[in-house]
Amino acid sequence: MTAAVVMMTLAGCATGATPEGAATQERSAEAQAALDKAYAGLGGDLELPPADVADDVSLYVISCGESNSGCAEGTAGLVEGGKAAGWDVEVADGKLSPEGFATAIRQAIAAGADVIIPMGFGCMAAQAAFKEARDAGITIVGGGGPDDCDPALWDAVPQWLEGTSFDEKWALYGQLGADWAYGITEDAPRAITLTHTTNGFGPLITDGFVTEFEKLGGKVVVNVDVTDPEAASGSFIQKVTTALLANPDVNVLQIPGGGFLTGGLYQAIAQSGVEDLTIVVGGPSDTTTLDLIRSGSNAGITLGAVGEATRWAQWASVDTAIRVLADQSPAYSAQPMVVVDADNNLPASGPFDGGDWESAYLASWGKG
């Protein structure tokens, strides 16, 4: 018996099929098809069987780094979901480094956590600490990153769409970003990509972008690797701006997550006086990223972002933990993933949220 159902059709995610002014802009059929695909996005129907919510659960959310806007917003969503389930929730800050991740996990172990959800990083980034948590009998559920340890150490990762693997989902971020960037640019699109190398999903985003972009006819000129410590220090900004200056014919820049763009990179690019640059955030995009799109403050930059209903996804991690504790199978979360720009899919404020899904989770948890 299904406790709650939220309908989300693929085409229904989009608020428009073409950018404003498209009637006066010539586009090839291939470019228009790529844009249509990006704006329609992906997603499904949320169907949640009833879940048995355990009482008196201590949940520790391990943030990838509270100084990063994407990590902080994702952590807040997990905290919100855990509290909605009736659990005691604490946050430990991983401070954008593998050492910080390990320290935060050990803090949770020492505090007697029942459940750990790492927000925004994978198992390999802190393998030894995760092994200690598992040995301590703590349930570990992914909060966006992969269980890329061998052997696997986590109890579960959230399931998105039936038939779509974890790796495929992250590649789709890149693919949708490439569809939008190609469709918007089209005129000899040449790109610089950034790869977030600290975590396993970073290369998946970049590979998805490169494969789709070059299949459409674009060319990736150079890739810049970026680590969490470089993001924390801001040193990656110089690497990216140097690559842009060294390749003046580049007209597309792909960013693997909103926190990189809003952590000083956008401001540096805008101050450089760059013209005719299309920037796509081909990975998770938070409120501050969408605020940049809403501001429309730099005429030389066209900005788009892959908007996943991330609060929905974070509640799905909590739902997965609930079902693991109850010896139930994880449910598919099916949250939508679409490209957001100034004229399409952009909410008036806040993050891209995907519609009414909270009531479905609350009802399935017996909290509605």
C-alpha positions in Angstrom: 0.0 0.0 0.0 1.5 3.3 -1.0 1.2 6.0 1.6 1.8 9.0 -0.6 2.3 9.9 -4.2 3.7 13.1 -5.7 3.3 13.4 -9.5 6.2 15.0 -11.5 6.3 14.5 -15.2 9.4 15.2 -17.2 8.0 18.0 -19.3 6.1 19.4 -16.3 9.4 20.4 -14.7 10.0 23.2 -17.2 8.4 26.7 -17.1 9.3 27.4 -20.7 10.8 25.5 -23.7 13.0 28.3 -25.0 14.7 31.4 -23.6 13.0 34.8 -23.7 13.6 36.4 -27.1 14.2 33.1 -28.8 11.7 34.1 -31.6 14.3 36.6 -32.9 17.3 34.4 -32.4 18.2 31.8 -35.1 19.1 28.4 -33.8 19.7 25.2 -35.5 17.3 22.3 -34.9 20.0 20.5 -33.1 20.7 23.4 -30.7 17.0 23.9 -30.0 16.6 20.2 -29.3 19.5 20.4 -26.8 17.9 23.3 -25.1 14.5 21.6 -24.9 16.1 18.6 -23.4 17.9 20.7 -20.8 14.8 22.6 -19.8 12.5 19.5 -19.6 15.1 17.7 -17.5 14.6 14.4 -15.7 12.5 13.1 -12.9 9.7 10.8 -12.0 6.9 10.0 -9.6 7.5 9.9 -5.9 5.8 6.8 -4.5 6.6 6.1 -0.8 5.4 2.9 1.0 4.8 3.5 4.8 8.0 3.5 6.8 8.5 2.5 10.4 10.4 5.4 12.0 12.6 4.4 15.0 12.4 6.5 18.1 15.3 8.0 20.1 17.7 8.1 17.1 20.8 10.2 17.2 21.7 11.4 13.7 25.0 13.1 12.9 25.2 15.0 9.6 28.9 15.3 8.5 29.0 18.4 6.4 31.6 18.5 3.6 32.3 22.1 4.8 30.1 24.8 6.3 32.1 27.5 4.6 30.9 26.2 1.2 27.4 27.4 0.3 26.4 24.1 -1.3 27.7 22.0 1.6 25.9 24.3 4.1 22.6 24.3 2.3 22.7 20.5 1.8 23.5 20.0 5.5 20.6 22.2 6.5 18.3 20.1 4.4 19.4 16.9 6.1 19.0 18.5 9.5 15.5 19.6 8.6 14.6 16.1 7.3 16.0 14.4 10.4 14.1 16.7 12.8 10.9 16.2 10.8 11.3 12.4 11.4 11.5 13.2 15.1 15.3 12.4 15.5 17.9 14.2 17.5 20.2 15.8 14.9 23.8 17.2 15.3 26.2 18.6 12.7 29.9 18.0 12.5 31.8 20.2 10.1 34.2 18.4 7.7 35.9 21.7 6.7 36.5 20.8 3.1 39.3 18.4 3.7 39.7 14.6 4.1 41.3 15.2 7.5 38.3 17.3 8.5 35.9 14.6 7.3 37.7 12.0 9.4 37.8 14.2 12.5 34.0 15.0 12.2 33.2 11.3 11.8 35.2 10.4 14.9 33.3 13.2 16.7 30.1 11.4 15.8 31.4 8.1 17.0 32.6 9.5 20.3 29.1 11.1 20.8 27.4 7.8 20.4 25.6 8.5 17.1 23.2 5.9 15.8 23.2 7.2 12.2 25.8 9.1 10.2 24.9 10.8 6.9 28.0 12.3 5.1 26.9 15.4 3.1 28.6 15.8 -0.2 31.6 13.5 0.0 32.3 9.8 -0.7 33.6 6.9 1.4 37.1 6.9 0.0 37.6 10.5 1.3 37.6 9.2 4.9 37.8 5.4 4.6 39.6 4.7 7.9 37.1 6.8 9.9 34.1 5.2 8.1 35.5 1.8 9.0 35.7 2.8 12.6 32.1 4.0 12.5 30.9 0.7 10.9 32.9 -1.3 13.6 31.1 0.8 16.2 27.7 -0.4 14.8 26.7 3.0 13.4 24.4 3.0 10.4 25.9 5.0 7.5 23.8 6.3 4.7 25.0 8.4 1.8 24.1 12.1 1.5 25.1 12.7 -2.1 28.5 11.0 -2.3 29.3 7.4 -3.4 30.3 4.4 -1.2 33.4 4.0 -3.3 35.3 2.0 -0.7 36.3 -1.5 -1.5 34.8 -3.4 0.2 31.8 -1.1 0.7 31.4 0.3 4.2 28.0 2.2 4.0 24.7 0.6 4.7 22.9 2.3 1.7 22.9 5.2 -0.7 19.6 6.8 -1.7 18.0 5.5 -4.9 16.9 8.0 -7.5 15.2 6.5 -10.5 14.7 2.8 -11.2 17.2 1.6 -13.7 19.6 4.6 -13.1 22.8 3.9 -11.2 24.6 6.3 -8.9 27.3 6.9 -11.5 24.8 7.5 -14.2 22.9 10.0 -12.2 26.1 12.1 -11.6 27.0 11.9 -15.3 23.5 13.2 -16.1 24.3 16.4 -14.3 27.1 17.0 -16.8 25.0 15.9 -19.8 22.2 18.3 -19.0 24.7 21.1 -18.5 26.3 20.3 -21.8 22.9 20.4 -23.6 22.2 23.8 -22.3 25.7 25.2 -22.9 25.7 24.0 -26.5 22.2 25.1 -27.2 22.8 28.6 -25.8 26.3 29.1 -27.4 26.2 27.0 -30.6 28.6 29.3 -32.4 31.9 27.4 -32.3 31.4 26.4 -28.6 34.8 25.8 -26.9 34.9 24.9 -23.3 37.1 24.8 -20.2 35.9 22.2 -17.7 36.6 21.9 -13.9 36.9 18.5 -12.3 36.2 18.2 -8.6 38.8 15.5 -7.8 38.4 15.1 -4.0 35.3 13.0 -4.5 34.4 10.2 -6.9 31.4 12.0 -8.3 33.4 15.0 -9.6 35.0 13.1 -12.6 31.5 11.6 -13.4 30.1 15.1 -13.8 32.9 16.2 -16.0 32.9 13.0 -18.1 29.2 13.4 -18.6 29.7 17.0 -19.8 32.6 16.3 -22.1 30.9 13.3 -23.7 27.7 15.2 -24.5 29.3 18.5 -25.4 31.6 16.9 -27.9 28.9 14.6 -29.3 26.9 17.8 -30.1 29.9 19.4 -31.8 31.5 21.4 -29.1 35.2 21.1 -28.1 36.7 20.9 -24.7 40.0 22.8 -24.8 41.4 22.2 -21.3 40.4 20.8 -17.9 41.3 22.2 -14.5 41.4 19.9 -11.5 40.1 21.4 -8.3 40.4 19.8 -4.8 38.4 20.6 -1.6 41.5 22.1 0.1 41.9 24.4 -2.9 38.3 25.4 -2.7 38.7 26.1 1.0 41.8 28.3 0.5 40.4 30.0 -2.7 43.6 29.0 -4.6 41.6 27.3 -7.3 40.3 30.7 -8.5 43.8 31.7 -9.9 44.0 28.4 -11.7 40.7 28.9 -13.4 41.2 32.6 -14.3 44.7 31.7 -15.7 43.2 29.0 -17.9 40.6 31.5 -19.2 43.2 34.2 -20.0 45.4 31.6 -21.7 42.5 30.5 -23.9 40.7 33.7 -25.1 38.7 31.8 -27.7 36.9 29.8 -25.0 33.2 30.8 -24.7 32.0 28.1 -22.2 33.1 27.4 -18.7 31.7 24.3 -16.9 31.6 24.3 -13.0 31.0 21.1 -11.1 29.0 22.6 -8.2 27.5 25.9 -7.2 29.8 26.3 -4.1 32.8 26.7 -6.4 31.2 29.5 -8.4 29.9 31.4 -5.4 33.1 31.0 -3.4 34.8 33.9 -5.2 35.2 32.6 -8.7 32.2 34.4 -10.2 33.3 37.7 -8.8 36.8 37.2 -10.1 35.6 36.4 -13.6 33.2 39.3 -13.6 35.9 41.7 -12.5 38.2 40.4 -15.2 35.9 42.1 -17.8 35.4 38.9 -19.7 32.8 39.1 -22.5 30.6 36.5 -24.2 31.3 33.7 -21.7 28.6 31.1 -21.0 29.0 29.5 -17.5 27.1 26.4 -16.6 27.1 24.9 -13.2 26.9 21.3 -14.3 26.5 19.9 -10.8 24.4 20.6 -7.7 23.3 24.3 -7.5 22.3 26.0 -4.3 20.3 29.1 -3.5 23.4 31.4 -3.8 24.0 30.1 -7.3 20.4 30.8 -8.3 20.7 34.2 -6.7 23.4 35.0 -9.2 21.1 34.1 -12.0 18.3 36.1 -10.5 20.6 39.2 -10.2 21.5 39.3 -13.9 24.3 41.6 -12.8 27.0 40.9 -15.4 26.3 41.5 -19.0 29.4 39.6 -20.2 28.3 36.4 -18.6 25.4 34.1 -19.4 24.7 31.8 -16.5 22.8 28.6 -16.2 22.8 25.8 -13.6 21.5 22.3 -13.2 18.9 22.5 -10.5 18.1 19.4 -8.7 15.4 19.5 -6.0 18.2 19.0 -3.4 16.1 19.5 -0.3 13.9 16.7 -1.6 17.1 14.6 -2.2 18.3 15.3 1.3 15.0 14.2 2.8 15.4 11.1 0.7 18.7 10.3 2.5 16.8 10.6 5.8 14.1 8.4 4.4 16.7 5.8 3.3 18.2 5.8 6.8 14.7 5.3 8.3 14.1 2.3 6.1 17.5 0.8 6.7 16.9 0.9 10.5 13.5 -0.8 9.9 15.0 -3.5 7.6 12.9 -2.1 4.7 14.1 -1.5 1.1 15.0 2.0 0.2 12.4 3.9 -1.9 13.1 5.7 -5.2 13.2 9.5 -4.5 12.6 10.5 -8.2 13.3 14.2 -7.6 13.5 16.4 -10.7 16.7 17.6 -12.3 16.5 20.5 -14.8 18.5 23.3 -16.1 17.7 26.7 -14.7 18.5 30.0 -16.3 17.1 33.6 -16.2 14.0 32.7 -18.3 13.4 29.0 -17.5 12.7 27.0 -14.3 13.9 29.8 -12.1 12.0 30.1 -8.8 11.3 33.6 -7.4 13.5 32.9 -4.4 15.4 30.1 -2.8 16.6 26.8 -4.4 14.9 24.8 -7.1 12.6 22.7 -5.0 10.4 20.6 -7.3 6.9 21.0 -5.9 5.0 19.5 -2.9 7.0 16.5 -1.8 7.3 17.2 2.0 3.8 16.0 2.6 4.5 12.7 0.9 7.5 12.0 3.2 5.7 13.1 6.3 2.7 10.9 5.5 4.9 7.9 4.9 6.7 8.5 8.2 3.4 8.8 10.0 4.1 12.5 10.8 1.5 14.0 8.4 
